[in-house]
Amino acid sequence: MLNPRKNQIVMEFKTYNFRKKYFHLCSKGTELDLLFHDDEEFRSGMNIVALAAFRVPVEILAFCLMDNHFHFVVRGEEDEMHSFTKEISLIYKTRRGKTEVSAPLEKIVWSYQLIAQADYLRNCIAYVLRNPCQAGYRYLFSTYRWSSARLYFCDPDKRIQLKNGLRVLGTYPVRERRKVLQSRIELPEDWLMTSTGIVWPGNYVAVNEVEQLFATPQEYLWTVLKTKDYRILQLELEAHHVGLSDLEVRSAAKMKCREWYGSDDILELHVEARMRLAEYLISKFGASDKQLGKILHLKFRQE
């Protein structure tokens, strides 16, 4: 039986109205050294993100800091993406200096993958937040301290309690604030900071937008837990202009059609069955709209 919610998602991401562009930003993992060696450096990294988010007018939907690379899902214009990553690199480089333990930042390469569909957007957010689990950390992604995962779908009362336990940045003397942030950049005085000296990500992460995108906590958790890496792999392949041919996608569609419905004649299928095939081809092979239209005889509205 078809899952109505999953079918709805397939229809939705074909007609999603993107007023601004969304990007998956990722730095290539450093091979010679780590970006962050311990908790103190991770805390510093979290504040680097806050400083860059304040300096560059982008909207961060999700992020995760790993020991040797960064992940972001961000909304904005392409030039803003480059300014944002440049700002992160500059602050990091200035803070770490040319010490022996400093990661060779000039060797780090950023990738900028445009996200043009809501389904990709959901799966990119899920992939970014699930990174610690994929790396082998033995705890839930939602408890990882160096990402935005703790922010979404929180109990309102607990969120209020959390915010009450934070300190308003403006209550710090200027000298102490600059010492904690290791920067002379003046952040908004109403922003909040944790007791461990981290600028609270809730100050600058678009939590409400992410929650609206997933609609329910169940959908959010299901997406994070079920999404497979081939979705993100396909994004990276597309960035290098690699993809499956129409013939390969058509062959896969016919095989799955025969397996599910006992015939490889796609034209005989009703629209719900073809939408199910579309979902399979997108998730498994990253099939494009054009390929789906030709192979499954579907026409998606463009808004």
C-alpha positions in Angstrom: 0.0 0.0 0.0 1.3 3.5 -0.8 2.2 5.8 2.0 0.1 8.9 1.5 2.7 11.1 3.3 5.5 9.8 1.1 3.4 10.3 -2.0 2.6 13.8 -0.8 6.3 14.6 -0.4 7.1 13.4 -4.0 4.4 15.8 -5.3 5.5 18.6 -3.0 9.1 18.8 -3.9 8.3 19.1 -7.6 6.3 22.3 -7.0 8.2 23.8 -4.0 8.6 27.5 -4.4 12.1 28.5 -3.6 12.2 32.3 -3.2 15.9 32.1 -2.5 18.5 29.5 -3.4 19.5 26.7 -1.0 23.0 25.2 -0.9 24.7 22.3 0.8 28.2 23.6 1.7 30.9 21.1 2.7 34.6 21.4 3.2 36.7 18.6 2.0 38.2 16.7 5.0 41.7 17.7 5.7 44.1 14.8 5.2 47.2 16.1 7.0 45.6 17.3 10.3 42.4 18.0 12.2 40.4 21.2 12.3 39.4 20.5 15.9 41.4 18.5 18.3 39.4 18.8 21.6 36.3 20.3 23.2 38.0 23.8 23.5 38.6 23.9 19.8 35.1 22.7 19.0 33.7 25.4 21.2 35.8 27.9 19.3 34.5 26.4 16.0 30.9 26.9 17.1 31.6 30.6 17.8 33.3 30.9 14.4 30.1 29.8 12.8 28.1 32.4 14.9 30.5 35.2 13.9 30.4 34.3 10.2 26.6 33.9 10.3 26.4 37.4 11.8 28.8 39.0 9.3 27.3 37.4 6.1 23.5 37.7 5.4 22.8 34.0 4.9 20.2 31.9 6.6 21.6 28.7 8.2 19.1 25.8 8.3 21.4 23.2 9.7 25.1 22.6 10.3 27.5 20.1 11.8 31.2 20.4 12.8 33.2 17.3 12.5 36.9 17.0 13.6 38.2 17.5 10.0 35.4 19.1 8.0 32.3 21.4 8.1 28.8 20.8 6.8 26.1 23.5 6.3 22.7 23.7 4.7 22.2 27.4 3.9 19.8 29.7 2.1 21.0 32.8 0.2 22.6 33.9 -3.0 25.6 32.2 -4.6 28.0 35.1 -3.9 26.8 35.0 -0.2 27.8 31.3 0.0 31.3 32.1 -1.1 31.5 35.1 1.3 30.2 32.9 4.1 32.8 30.1 3.7 35.5 32.7 3.1 34.6 34.4 6.4 34.7 31.0 8.2 38.1 30.2 6.7 39.4 33.7 7.5 38.3 33.7 11.2 39.6 30.2 11.7 42.9 30.9 10.1 43.3 34.1 12.1 42.4 32.3 15.3 44.6 29.3 14.8 47.5 31.2 13.2 50.4 29.4 11.7 51.1 27.1 14.6 52.2 23.5 14.1 48.9 22.1 15.2 46.9 24.4 12.9 45.1 22.6 10.0 46.4 23.5 6.6 43.4 25.6 5.8 44.7 26.8 2.5 44.4 23.2 1.3 40.7 22.9 2.3 38.4 23.0 -0.6 34.7 24.0 -0.2 32.0 22.4 -2.4 28.8 24.4 -3.1 25.9 22.1 -4.2 22.7 23.9 -5.2 19.5 22.3 -3.8 16.7 22.8 -6.2 14.0 20.5 -4.7 12.4 20.3 -1.3 13.1 16.5 -1.1 16.8 17.1 -1.6 16.6 19.9 1.0 15.1 17.6 3.6 17.6 14.8 2.9 20.6 17.1 3.0 19.5 18.4 6.4 19.1 14.9 7.6 22.5 13.9 6.1 24.3 16.8 7.8 22.7 16.1 11.2 23.4 12.4 11.0 27.1 12.8 10.3 28.3 12.0 13.8 26.4 8.7 13.7 27.9 7.9 10.3 31.3 8.6 11.7 30.8 6.0 14.4 30.0 8.1 17.4 28.1 5.9 19.9 25.3 8.2 20.8 22.3 9.8 19.2 22.7 12.5 16.6 20.4 14.8 18.6 22.9 14.8 21.5 25.9 15.8 19.4 27.1 19.1 20.9 28.8 20.6 17.8 25.8 20.8 15.4 22.3 22.4 15.3 20.6 19.0 15.9 19.5 19.9 19.5 17.3 22.9 18.3 14.5 21.2 16.3 11.1 20.1 17.7 12.0 20.8 21.3 9.4 20.8 24.0 8.4 24.6 24.3 8.6 24.5 28.1 12.1 22.9 28.0 13.2 25.5 25.4 12.1 28.3 27.7 14.0 26.7 30.6 17.0 26.3 28.4 16.9 30.0 27.3 16.4 31.1 30.9 19.6 29.2 31.8 21.6 31.1 29.1 23.2 34.5 29.6 22.5 37.5 27.5 25.6 38.5 25.6 25.1 42.2 26.4 25.5 41.5 30.1 29.2 40.6 29.6 31.7 43.4 29.9 33.1 44.2 26.5 36.6 43.0 27.4 35.3 39.6 28.7 33.0 39.2 25.7 35.9 39.7 23.3 38.0 37.3 25.3 35.4 34.5 25.2 34.7 35.1 21.5 38.4 35.6 20.6 37.2 38.4 18.4 36.5 42.1 18.3 33.4 41.5 16.2 30.4 42.9 18.1 27.5 40.4 18.0 23.9 41.6 18.9 23.7 42.2 22.6 20.4 40.3 22.9 22.0 37.1 21.6 22.4 34.3 24.2 25.5 32.4 25.3 25.8 29.1 27.2 27.7 28.7 30.4 30.5 27.0 28.5 31.1 30.1 26.3 29.3 29.1 23.2 27.1 31.5 21.3 23.7 29.6 21.3 23.0 28.4 17.7 19.3 29.3 18.3 20.4 32.9 17.8 21.1 32.4 14.1 19.7 29.0 12.9 16.4 29.1 11.0 14.7 26.6 13.4 11.1 27.5 12.5 11.8 27.0 8.8 13.2 23.6 9.3 10.3 22.5 11.5 7.9 23.8 8.8 9.8 21.9 6.1 9.5 18.6 8.0 6.0 19.4 9.3 6.1 16.9 12.2 8.6 15.4 14.6 7.8 12.0 13.2 8.6 13.1 9.6 11.8 14.7 10.9 13.0 11.6 12.7 11.9 9.3 9.9 13.9 11.3 7.3 17.0 11.5 9.5 16.9 7.8 10.2 15.9 6.4 6.8 17.9 8.6 4.4 20.6 6.7 2.7 23.9 8.1 1.6 23.3 7.5 -2.1 21.0 10.6 -2.0 23.9 12.8 -1.0 26.3 10.9 -3.2 24.0 11.7 -6.2 24.2 15.4 -5.3 28.0 15.2 -5.3 27.9 13.3 -8.6 25.7 16.0 -10.1 28.1 18.6 -9.0 30.7 16.9 -11.2 28.2 16.4 -14.0 28.0 12.7 -13.5 24.6 10.8 -13.7 22.9 7.8 -15.1 21.8 7.7 -18.7 18.1 7.6 -19.7 18.7 4.0 -20.9 19.9 2.9 -17.5 17.1 4.7 -15.6 14.5 3.2 -18.0 15.9 -0.3 -17.5 15.8 0.1 -13.7 12.2 1.4 -14.0 11.1 -1.6 -16.1 12.7 -4.0 -13.7 11.1 -2.5 -10.7 7.8 -2.3 -12.5 7.9 -6.0 -13.3 8.8 -6.8 -9.7 6.0 -4.8 -8.2 3.2 -5.1 -10.8 4.1 -8.2 -12.9 4.6 -6.3 -16.1 7.2 -3.9 -17.5 4.6 -1.8 -19.4 4.8 1.5 -17.6 2.0 3.0 -19.7 -0.5 0.5 -18.2 0.2 1.8 -14.6 -2.2 4.2 -12.9 -0.7 7.5 -11.8 -0.2 6.4 -8.1 1.9 3.5 -9.2 4.0 5.8 -11.5 4.5 8.2 -8.6 5.7 5.3 -6.5 8.2 4.4 -9.3 9.2 8.1 -9.4 10.0 8.1 -5.7 12.1 4.9 -6.1 14.1 6.2 -9.1 14.8 9.5 -7.4 15.9 7.9 -4.1 17.9 5.1 -5.7 19.4 6.8 -8.7 18.8 10.5 -8.4 16.8 10.5 -11.6 16.1 14.0 -13.0 12.7 15.6 -13.6 13.3 15.3 -17.3 14.1 11.6 -17.1 11.1 10.9 -15.0 8.9 12.8 -17.4 10.1 10.8 -20.4 10.3 7.4 -18.8 7.2 7.5 -16.5 5.1 9.8 -18.7 4.6 12.3 -15.8 4.4 16.0 -16.1 5.4 18.1 -13.1 4.2 21.6 -12.6 6.8 24.3 -12.4 6.0 27.4 -10.2 
